[in-house]
Amino acid sequence: MPSSSLDLIGVGSPIMDVLAHVTDSFLVENVPGDKGGMVLVDDADITGLVEKIGPKVAVTPGGSAANTTLGATRLGLTTTFLGKIGSDQTAKSYHANFTATGGDGTRFKHATLPNGRCLSLVTPDGQRTMRTHLGAAMTLSPDEVTLADFSNIRHAHIEGYLMFNPVLAQKVVATARSAGCTISLDLASFEVVGIARDWIFAQLKEGVHILFANEDEIRALFQKEASYDSYARQLAHYGGIAAVKMGKDGAWVAYGGELHRIDPVKAVRVVDTTGAGDAWAAGFLYGHLRGHSLAAAGALGSLLGSETVQHLGASIPDLHWPRLRAHAESLGRNLPAV
């Protein structure tokens, strides 16, 4: 695939997901911190937890922005990715998976280190609690981010986890803006918002075209109780599109004077919520960048999010994508573009 005139670049940590079903008591006994959150840990911590879990773990490519980028790729956008992978077999597998899906793999950076990985512990209610070691991904330097990385790209989708490194996050958004990209920011987790709240508001004032947030993240951002449609309206006052995701209850999308209630798509069975928000963003970005209405983009986001929770991990199995792509095309035909 040529690396010019691409629709989307994802920016974030290309890490391999390690997934396991555990009980709530396992979390209480072995995993300090809040259920449903994400905490950075050492690789040894992940290894220790995996040993306690035993052999029933699954391994799949992950990372918030990468999940979104791959989902958008499967729907038909032309994409690439900016992030740092390692030099081990895990890194080779990660890169091969991205390009086999249809992404342009020329903008990855490389380090002589193990690839990052994230342990996602899935409880019977489908909630996931994550412990992440960024590995090679954490060594991406602001100096390595250049205008060339964003050249000839319409839109940059940036994961909130970059905010753990504020200098890097600032370099990424500044460079993307300088290259003429529109920008979306996914807040990633309530822990991220807790450490980067001032920076997020500064970016909103400077200009963020789309902001994605779930229930916990939006409450952490505004630090007050309000209805989710009110949160969406408040975000939209900064001039961009606000997408407030409410899981199984759907979402609110606001822009200017528009406010849309996005209905949920009921999942037949919830297996794992890992990557559901990333998939929602993938559907929305596809619809938005194809010029469809906010309602159409949100509806596609709900469809992908619902499909994702019915499978272990953030990846939707191959056999479902022809149906999802056909549905994306039908949304474009049935709802007028704006």
MOJO-V579478 format. One record per residue. N is the residue number from 0. RES is the residue in one letter. D_LAST is the distance of its C-alpha to the last C-alpha in Angstrom with 2 decimals. Layout:
n=N res=RES d_last=D_LAST
n=N res=RES d_last=D_LAST
This chain:
n=0 res=M d_last=29.29
n=1 res=P d_last=28.90
n=2 res=S d_last=27.99
n=3 res=S d_last=25.75
n=4 res=S d_last=22.05
n=5 res=L d_last=21.28
n=6 res=D d_last=17.99
n=7 res=L d_last=19.64
n=8 res=I d_last=22.97
n=9 res=G d_last=24.35
n=10 res=V d_last=27.02
n=11 res=G d_last=29.70
n=12 res=S d_last=32.89
n=13 res=P d_last=33.44
n=14 res=I d_last=35.88
n=15 res=M d_last=37.38
n=16 res=D d_last=37.11
n=17 res=V d_last=40.32
n=18 res=L d_last=39.73
n=19 res=A d_last=42.30
n=20 res=H d_last=42.70
n=21 res=V d_last=44.98
n=22 res=T d_last=46.30
n=23 res=D d_last=45.67
n=24 res=S d_last=49.32
n=25 res=F d_last=48.85
n=26 res=L d_last=46.26
n=27 res=V d_last=48.62
n=28 res=E d_last=51.58
n=29 res=N d_last=50.09
n=30 res=V d_last=46.81
n=31 res=P d_last=47.06
n=32 res=G d_last=43.95
n=33 res=D d_last=41.28
n=34 res=K d_last=40.09
n=35 res=G d_last=36.49
n=36 res=G d_last=36.54
n=37 res=M d_last=36.80
n=38 res=V d_last=39.87
n=39 res=L d_last=40.92
n=40 res=V d_last=44.34
n=41 res=D d_last=46.82
n=42 res=D d_last=46.85
n=43 res=A d_last=50.20
n=44 res=D d_last=48.67
n=45 res=I d_last=46.30
n=46 res=T d_last=49.24
n=47 res=G d_last=51.34
n=48 res=L d_last=48.81
n=49 res=V d_last=48.29
n=50 res=E d_last=52.08
n=51 res=K d_last=52.26
n=52 res=I d_last=49.59
n=53 res=G d_last=51.33
n=54 res=P d_last=50.18
n=55 res=K d_last=47.28
n=56 res=V d_last=44.43
n=57 res=A d_last=41.48
n=58 res=V d_last=40.13
n=59 res=T d_last=36.56
n=60 res=P d_last=34.43
n=61 res=G d_last=32.44
n=62 res=G d_last=31.18
n=63 res=S d_last=28.05
n=64 res=A d_last=25.84
n=65 res=A d_last=27.49
n=66 res=N d_last=26.70
n=67 res=T d_last=22.99
n=68 res=T d_last=23.17
n=69 res=L d_last=25.17
n=70 res=G d_last=22.92
n=71 res=A d_last=19.89
n=72 res=T d_last=22.34
n=73 res=R d_last=23.41
n=74 res=L d_last=19.92
n=75 res=G d_last=19.63
n=76 res=L d_last=18.61
n=77 res=T d_last=21.24
n=78 res=T d_last=22.89
n=79 res=T d_last=25.95
n=80 res=F d_last=27.75
n=81 res=L d_last=29.76
n=82 res=G d_last=32.60
n=83 res=K d_last=36.37
n=84 res=I d_last=38.17
n=85 res=G d_last=41.92
n=86 res=S d_last=44.59
n=87 res=D d_last=45.71
n=88 res=Q d_last=45.01
n=89 res=T d_last=42.29
n=90 res=A d_last=40.44
n=91 res=K d_last=40.98
n=92 res=S d_last=39.67
n=93 res=Y d_last=36.56
n=94 res=H d_last=35.77
n=95 res=A d_last=36.60
n=96 res=N d_last=34.27
n=97 res=F d_last=31.30
n=98 res=T d_last=31.89
n=99 res=A d_last=32.79
n=100 res=T d_last=29.40
n=101 res=G d_last=27.83
n=102 res=G d_last=27.33
n=103 res=D d_last=28.75
n=104 res=G d_last=31.77
n=105 res=T d_last=32.91
n=106 res=R d_last=31.75
n=107 res=F d_last=33.78
n=108 res=K d_last=36.73
n=109 res=H d_last=40.12
n=110 res=A d_last=43.04
n=111 res=T d_last=46.49
n=112 res=L d_last=45.99
n=113 res=P d_last=45.15
n=114 res=N d_last=41.50
n=115 res=G d_last=39.98
n=116 res=R d_last=39.75
n=117 res=C d_last=38.59
n=118 res=L d_last=40.52
n=119 res=S d_last=38.38
n=120 res=L d_last=40.62
n=121 res=V d_last=39.20
n=122 res=T d_last=40.91
n=123 res=P d_last=41.24
n=124 res=D d_last=38.36
n=125 res=G d_last=35.96
n=126 res=Q d_last=35.72
n=127 res=R d_last=36.20
n=128 res=T d_last=38.25
n=129 res=M d_last=38.03
n=130 res=R d_last=40.63
n=131 res=T d_last=39.62
n=132 res=H d_last=41.68
n=133 res=L d_last=39.52
n=134 res=G d_last=42.22
n=135 res=A d_last=41.19
n=136 res=A d_last=37.67
n=137 res=M d_last=39.15
n=138 res=T d_last=40.80
n=139 res=L d_last=37.68
n=140 res=S d_last=38.59
n=141 res=P d_last=36.46
n=142 res=D d_last=38.41
n=143 res=E d_last=37.05
n=144 res=V d_last=33.40
n=145 res=T d_last=32.69
n=146 res=L d_last=30.07
n=147 res=A d_last=30.75
n=148 res=D d_last=29.47
n=149 res=F d_last=25.95
n=150 res=S d_last=26.11
n=151 res=N d_last=23.43
n=152 res=I d_last=21.19
n=153 res=R d_last=17.52
n=154 res=H d_last=17.69
n=155 res=A d_last=20.75
n=156 res=H d_last=21.11
n=157 res=I d_last=24.30
n=158 res=E d_last=26.42
n=159 res=G d_last=28.14
n=160 res=Y d_last=31.53
n=161 res=L d_last=31.71
n=162 res=M d_last=32.38
n=163 res=F d_last=35.86
n=164 res=N d_last=36.43
n=165 res=P d_last=34.97
n=166 res=V d_last=36.09
n=167 res=L d_last=34.32
n=168 res=A d_last=31.11
n=169 res=Q d_last=31.19
n=170 res=K d_last=31.88
n=171 res=V d_last=28.98
n=172 res=V d_last=26.31
n=173 res=A d_last=27.97
n=174 res=T d_last=28.18
n=175 res=A d_last=24.61
n=176 res=R d_last=23.51
n=177 res=S d_last=26.09
n=178 res=A d_last=24.78
n=179 res=G d_last=21.30
n=180 res=C d_last=19.67
n=181 res=T d_last=17.01
n=182 res=I d_last=18.80
n=183 res=S d_last=18.69
n=184 res=L d_last=21.87
n=185 res=D d_last=23.26
n=186 res=L d_last=26.15
n=187 res=A d_last=28.19
n=188 res=S d_last=30.97
n=189 res=F d_last=32.53
n=190 res=E d_last=35.34
n=191 res=V d_last=33.02
n=192 res=V d_last=31.60
n=193 res=G d_last=35.22
n=194 res=I d_last=36.27
n=195 res=A d_last=33.20
n=196 res=R d_last=31.86
n=197 res=D d_last=32.60
n=198 res=W d_last=31.05
n=199 res=I d_last=27.79
n=200 res=F d_last=27.56
n=201 res=A d_last=28.47
n=202 res=Q d_last=25.58
n=203 res=L d_last=23.11
n=204 res=K d_last=24.53
n=205 res=E d_last=24.32
n=206 res=G d_last=20.71
n=207 res=V d_last=19.31
n=208 res=H d_last=15.61
n=209 res=I d_last=15.90
n=210 res=L d_last=19.07
n=211 res=F d_last=20.22
n=212 res=A d_last=23.25
n=213 res=N d_last=25.26
n=214 res=E d_last=27.54
n=215 res=D d_last=30.49
n=216 res=E d_last=28.64
n=217 res=I d_last=26.80
n=218 res=R d_last=30.13
n=219 res=A d_last=31.89
n=220 res=L d_last=29.43
n=221 res=F d_last=29.75
n=222 res=Q d_last=33.32
n=223 res=K d_last=33.18
n=224 res=E d_last=32.53
n=225 res=A d_last=29.47
n=226 res=S d_last=27.02
n=227 res=Y d_last=24.22
n=228 res=D d_last=21.55
n=229 res=S d_last=23.51
n=230 res=Y d_last=23.49
n=231 res=A d_last=19.70
n=232 res=R d_last=19.50
n=233 res=Q d_last=22.22
n=234 res=L d_last=20.56
n=235 res=A d_last=17.31
n=236 res=H d_last=19.68
n=237 res=Y d_last=20.23
n=238 res=G d_last=16.82
n=239 res=G d_last=15.18
n=240 res=I d_last=13.63
n=241 res=A d_last=16.53
n=242 res=A d_last=17.15
n=243 res=V d_last=20.48
n=244 res=K d_last=21.89
n=245 res=M d_last=24.71
n=246 res=G d_last=26.03
n=247 res=K d_last=27.06
n=248 res=D d_last=25.61
n=249 res=G d_last=21.94
n=250 res=A d_last=19.76
n=251 res=W d_last=17.96
n=252 res=V d_last=14.69
n=253 res=A d_last=14.13
n=254 res=Y d_last=12.22
n=255 res=G d_last=13.31
n=256 res=G d_last=13.88
n=257 res=E d_last=11.91
n=258 res=L d_last=14.33
n=259 res=H d_last=14.07
n=260 res=R d_last=17.27
n=261 res=I d_last=16.98
n=262 res=D d_last=19.90
n=263 res=P d_last=22.35
n=264 res=V d_last=23.43
n=265 res=K d_last=27.19
n=266 res=A d_last=29.26
n=267 res=V d_last=32.34
n=268 res=R d_last=34.40
n=269 res=V d_last=33.78
n=270 res=V d_last=35.70
n=271 res=D d_last=34.34
n=272 res=T d_last=31.46
n=273 res=T d_last=31.69
n=274 res=G d_last=28.36
n=275 res=A d_last=26.29
n=276 res=G d_last=24.25
n=277 res=D d_last=23.92
n=278 res=A d_last=22.69
n=279 res=W d_last=20.11
n=280 res=A d_last=18.83
n=281 res=A d_last=18.97
n=282 res=G d_last=16.78
n=283 res=F d_last=14.18
n=284 res=L d_last=14.33
n=285 res=Y d_last=14.16
n=286 res=G d_last=10.96
n=287 res=H d_last=9.35
n=288 res=L d_last=11.05
n=289 res=R d_last=10.14
n=290 res=G d_last=6.41
n=291 res=H d_last=6.09
n=292 res=S d_last=5.38
n=293 res=L d_last=8.29
n=294 res=A d_last=10.37
n=295 res=A d_last=10.31
n=296 res=A d_last=11.16
n=297 res=G d_last=13.72
n=298 res=A d_last=15.19
n=299 res=L d_last=15.88
n=300 res=G d_last=17.39
n=301 res=S d_last=19.63
n=302 res=L d_last=20.73
n=303 res=L d_last=21.83
n=304 res=G d_last=23.49
n=305 res=S d_last=25.38
n=306 res=E d_last=26.52
n=307 res=T d_last=27.77
n=308 res=V d_last=30.05
n=309 res=Q d_last=31.86
n=310 res=H d_last=33.35
n=311 res=L d_last=35.59
n=312 res=G d_last=33.91
n=313 res=A d_last=30.39
n=314 res=S d_last=30.16
n=315 res=I d_last=29.05
n=316 res=P d_last=31.71
n=317 res=D d_last=31.04
n=318 res=L d_last=31.56
n=319 res=H d_last=28.46
n=320 res=W d_last=25.90
n=321 res=P d_last=25.78
n=322 res=R d_last=24.78
n=323 res=L d_last=22.13
n=324 res=R d_last=20.62
n=325 res=A d_last=20.72
n=326 res=H d_last=18.96
n=327 res=A d_last=16.14
n=328 res=E d_last=15.79
n=329 res=S d_last=16.00
n=330 res=L d_last=13.23
n=331 res=G d_last=10.94
n=332 res=R d_last=12.60
n=333 res=N d_last=12.75
n=334 res=L d_last=9.43
n=335 res=P d_last=6.55
n=336 res=A d_last=3.79
n=337 res=V d_last=0.00
